[in-house]
Amino acid sequence: MSHAWGNVFDIDALRLLVAVVRTGSFTKAAVQLNYTQPAVSRRIALLEQQTGGPLFERLPRGVRLNPAGHELHRHAVDVLERLSWAQQELAAIHAGRGGILRVGAFSTANIALVPAVLRAFEQARPEVEIVAIEGHSGTLMQRLADGALDFAVVSDYPAGLPSAKGVTTAVLLEDEFFVVLHRGHPLAGAGVIDLRDEAWLQDAPAGGSPTLLTDACVKAGFEPKKIIKIAEWTGKFGYVAAGLGVVLVPSLAAWAVPAELVLCRLGDLALRRTVYTALPTKPLPAAMTLQDLLQGAPGLHLDPSPSTRSPSARSERAVPLPSPGR
């Protein structure tokens, strides 16, 4: 005999089954759930038909489960408890007090800015689980559009910030770039120096796109004599420390520059990138809380130069790139 198994686990029927077991009779279950007694009897009879046999023993006063009923009741209690937990968790997510928040950021934002704000967020919303994801800004924007991220910190470096359908952005800060030299570099500590003969370190741009280094050199009136392609910041700092080149470093990465290196401003030729927060058009409340924390982060707009990032004030005088014609 075939049975309509697709309808067995109707939630209302399972609730009714549990109520009958809890009260011991169809009549008491009907009162508790605001049904009529005949309606309860019909619904239980239909459930028994769908499951292929009786679930209760009918007694002179009330009912009790038979073996099949005990088995279904066990599963019904488990299902209803899980649904109750799901309802509570969804309510917490919609209120910004629970669930998972997937947060993306580009690499230098993860040096100090994002970790500091995530720590504040975890103190304010300990019920929300943070999943941190690092990637290039274009990739993070696409992941937001695909629903794989809930929040991201992105930038327009090196070739502009791509738009993504269903994603909104807001300016967070302007991030200034510095030149990093070895402390023993013959040009370190000079006033206005010419860096056109230096080897420059940078990561390989995707698809041959123009880079901030290219723009900086054009603005200063020269082309780099040599470019060494190094992807990771630790590698770049290692090359600078060995005297093999110099590198442009954003202020967000200033806190990670090793002590033996000198962080120098570019003066009038200072270059900047714009850092944004990015969210889906219908963001989670927890994501909005994180954005508010970022916008109001203490020290967000403070000077990140070496004199403010270290007690030792291990900086030299500003070292601008050469002016055009020098």
C-alpha positions in Angstrom: 0.0 0.0 0.0 1.4 3.4 -0.9 1.2 6.4 1.5 1.4 10.1 1.0 4.7 10.4 2.8 5.3 13.9 1.5 2.6 15.2 3.9 3.6 13.2 7.0 5.8 15.9 8.4 3.3 18.7 8.2 4.4 21.0 11.1 0.9 21.6 12.4 0.2 17.9 12.5 3.4 17.3 14.4 2.5 20.0 16.9 -0.9 18.4 17.3 0.6 15.0 17.9 2.9 16.3 20.6 0.0 18.2 22.2 -2.1 15.1 22.4 0.7 13.2 24.0 1.4 16.0 26.4 -2.3 16.3 27.5 -3.3 12.6 27.2 -6.5 13.2 25.2 -7.8 14.7 22.0 -10.2 16.9 24.0 -7.5 18.5 26.2 -5.2 19.0 23.1 -8.1 20.7 21.3 -8.6 23.2 24.2 -4.9 23.9 24.4 -4.5 24.6 20.7 -7.8 26.3 20.2 -9.2 23.5 18.0 -12.5 21.7 18.2 -12.3 18.1 19.4 -13.7 16.7 16.1 -11.1 18.6 14.2 -8.3 17.1 16.3 -9.7 13.6 15.8 -9.9 14.1 12.0 -6.4 15.4 11.8 -4.9 12.6 13.9 -6.9 10.1 11.8 -5.4 11.6 8.6 -1.9 11.5 10.1 -2.4 7.8 10.9 -3.6 7.2 7.4 -0.5 9.0 6.0 1.9 7.0 8.2 0.3 3.7 7.4 -1.3 2.7 10.6 -2.5 3.7 14.1 -0.4 5.9 16.3 -2.5 5.8 19.5 -4.3 3.3 21.5 -7.8 4.6 22.3 -8.6 4.2 26.0 -11.9 4.7 27.9 -10.4 8.0 29.2 -7.9 9.4 26.7 -5.3 7.9 24.5 -1.7 6.7 24.7 1.0 6.1 22.1 1.6 2.7 20.5 5.1 1.7 19.4 4.7 3.5 16.0 3.4 6.5 17.8 6.4 6.6 20.1 8.8 6.6 17.2 7.0 9.4 15.4 6.6 11.4 18.6 10.4 11.2 19.3 11.1 12.6 15.8 8.4 15.2 16.1 9.8 16.6 19.4 13.3 16.8 17.8 11.9 18.6 14.7 9.9 21.1 16.7 12.8 21.9 19.0 15.1 22.5 16.0 12.5 24.8 14.4 12.1 26.7 17.7 15.9 27.2 17.8 15.9 28.3 14.1 13.2 30.8 14.8 15.2 32.3 17.7 18.4 32.4 15.7 16.7 34.1 12.8 15.1 36.6 15.1 18.6 37.3 16.6 20.1 37.7 13.1 17.4 40.2 12.0 18.0 42.1 15.2 21.8 42.1 14.8 22.3 40.0 17.9 23.3 36.7 16.5 24.3 34.6 13.5 27.3 34.8 11.3 28.8 37.9 9.8 31.1 37.4 6.9 33.6 40.3 6.7 36.0 40.9 3.8 39.0 43.2 3.6 42.1 43.9 1.5 45.4 43.0 3.0 46.7 46.3 4.4 43.3 47.0 6.0 43.8 43.8 8.0 47.1 45.1 9.6 45.4 47.4 12.1 42.2 49.0 11.0 39.9 46.0 10.6 41.2 44.0 13.6 40.8 46.9 16.0 37.2 47.5 14.9 36.4 43.7 14.9 37.6 43.6 18.5 35.2 46.4 19.4 32.4 44.7 17.5 32.9 41.4 19.3 32.8 43.2 22.7 29.5 44.9 21.6 28.0 41.9 19.9 29.5 38.8 21.4 26.6 36.6 20.1 27.6 37.3 16.4 30.2 35.0 14.9 32.7 36.8 12.7 34.1 35.0 9.6 37.0 37.1 8.2 38.0 36.8 4.6 40.9 38.6 2.8 41.1 39.4 -0.9 41.5 42.0 -3.5 38.9 44.7 -3.6 37.5 43.7 -6.9 37.0 40.1 -5.7 35.4 41.3 -2.5 32.9 43.4 -4.4 32.0 40.5 -6.6 31.5 38.2 -3.5 29.2 40.8 -2.0 27.2 40.8 -5.2 27.1 37.0 -5.2 25.8 36.9 -1.6 29.0 35.3 -0.3 29.9 38.3 1.9 27.9 40.5 4.3 30.4 43.4 4.6 33.7 44.5 3.1 36.4 47.1 3.4 37.7 47.9 -0.1 39.7 50.5 -1.9 40.1 52.1 -5.4 43.8 50.9 -5.6 45.4 50.3 -8.0 43.0 51.0 -10.9 39.7 52.2 -9.4 37.0 50.4 -7.5 34.7 48.3 -9.8 31.0 48.6 -9.3 28.9 45.5 -8.5 25.2 45.0 -8.8 23.4 45.2 -5.5 26.3 46.6 -3.6 26.5 50.1 -2.1 29.7 51.8 -0.9 30.5 54.7 1.4 33.8 56.6 1.8 35.7 55.6 5.0 39.0 57.4 4.7 41.7 58.8 2.5 44.8 56.6 2.8 48.2 58.4 2.2 51.2 56.7 0.7 54.8 57.0 2.0 58.2 55.9 0.6 60.0 53.3 2.7 63.9 53.3 2.7 66.4 51.4 4.7 67.6 53.5 7.7 71.2 53.2 6.3 70.2 54.3 2.8 72.4 57.2 1.7 69.4 59.3 0.8 67.6 58.7 4.1 67.3 61.8 6.1 68.1 64.1 3.2 65.8 67.0 2.4 64.6 66.9 -1.2 66.1 63.8 -2.9 66.0 62.2 -6.3 64.6 58.6 -6.3 64.6 58.2 -10.0 67.6 55.9 -10.0 66.2 53.6 -7.3 64.8 50.1 -7.9 61.1 50.1 -6.9 59.2 47.2 -5.4 55.6 46.5 -6.3 53.2 43.6 -6.9 52.4 42.6 -10.5 49.3 44.4 -11.6 46.4 42.4 -13.0 46.2 42.6 -16.8 48.9 45.2 -17.0 46.8 47.9 -15.4 48.4 51.2 -14.4 49.6 51.2 -10.8 50.0 53.9 -8.1 53.7 53.7 -8.6 53.3 54.5 -12.3 51.1 57.5 -11.4 53.6 58.7 -8.8 56.5 58.6 -11.1 54.6 60.3 -13.9 53.6 63.0 -11.5 57.2 63.4 -10.4 58.4 63.6 -14.0 60.3 60.3 -14.5 60.0 56.6 -15.2 61.2 54.0 -12.7 64.6 52.7 -13.7 63.9 49.3 -12.4 60.8 47.5 -11.0 61.1 44.4 -8.9 57.8 42.5 -8.7 57.2 41.2 -5.1 53.6 40.4 -4.1 53.7 40.2 -0.3 54.5 43.1 2.1 56.9 41.0 4.1 58.9 40.3 1.0 58.9 44.0 0.0 60.1 45.0 3.4 62.8 42.3 3.3 64.1 43.7 0.0 64.1 47.3 1.3 65.9 46.1 4.5 68.6 44.5 2.2 69.0 47.7 0.3 67.7 46.3 -2.9 64.9 48.8 -3.5 62.3 51.2 -2.1 58.6 50.9 -1.9 55.4 52.9 -1.6 53.5 52.0 1.5 50.0 53.1 2.5 49.4 54.6 5.9 47.3 51.6 6.8 50.4 49.5 6.6 52.6 51.9 8.5 52.2 50.0 11.7 53.8 46.9 10.2 57.0 48.6 8.8 60.0 47.1 10.5 62.1 49.2 12.9 65.2 49.2 10.6 63.2 51.0 7.9 62.4 54.7 7.5 58.9 55.8 6.6 59.0 59.1 4.7 56.3 61.5 3.4 56.1 62.5 -0.2 55.4 66.2 0.6 53.5 68.0 -2.1 53.5 65.0 -4.3 51.7 62.8 -1.8 49.5 60.1 -3.3 46.3 58.8 -1.7 43.8 56.1 -2.3 40.2 56.1 -1.1 39.0 53.3 1.3 35.3 52.4 1.3 32.9 50.3 3.3 30.8 48.1 1.0 27.5 46.4 1.8 24.6 44.7 0.0 21.7 47.0 -0.7 19.8 45.1 2.0 22.4 44.7 4.7 22.2 42.7 7.9 21.7 44.8 11.0 25.1 43.4 12.3 26.8 44.7 9.2 25.3 48.2 9.8 26.6 48.0 13.4 30.1 47.2 12.1 30.0 50.1 9.6 29.0 52.5 12.4 31.9 51.3 14.5 34.3 51.8 11.6 33.0 55.3 10.8 33.4 56.3 14.5 36.7 54.4 15.2 39.0 56.4 17.5 42.1 57.4 15.6 40.6 56.6 12.2 41.6 59.9 10.8 44.7 60.5 12.9 48.1 61.1 11.4 49.6 57.6 10.8 53.2 58.8 10.3 56.0 57.1 12.1 56.1 59.7 14.9 52.5 58.7 15.9 52.8 54.9 15.4 55.8 54.2 17.6 57.0 55.4 21.0 60.5 55.5 19.6 59.5 58.0 16.9 61.8 56.2 14.5 61.2 58.6 11.5 63.4 60.7 9.4 62.6 63.9 7.6 60.1 63.8 4.8 61.6 62.6 1.6 59.5 63.8 -1.4 59.9 62.3 -4.9 61.7 64.7 -7.3 59.8 67.5 -8.8 59.3 67.5 -12.5 62.5 68.4 -14.3 64.9 67.4 -11.4 
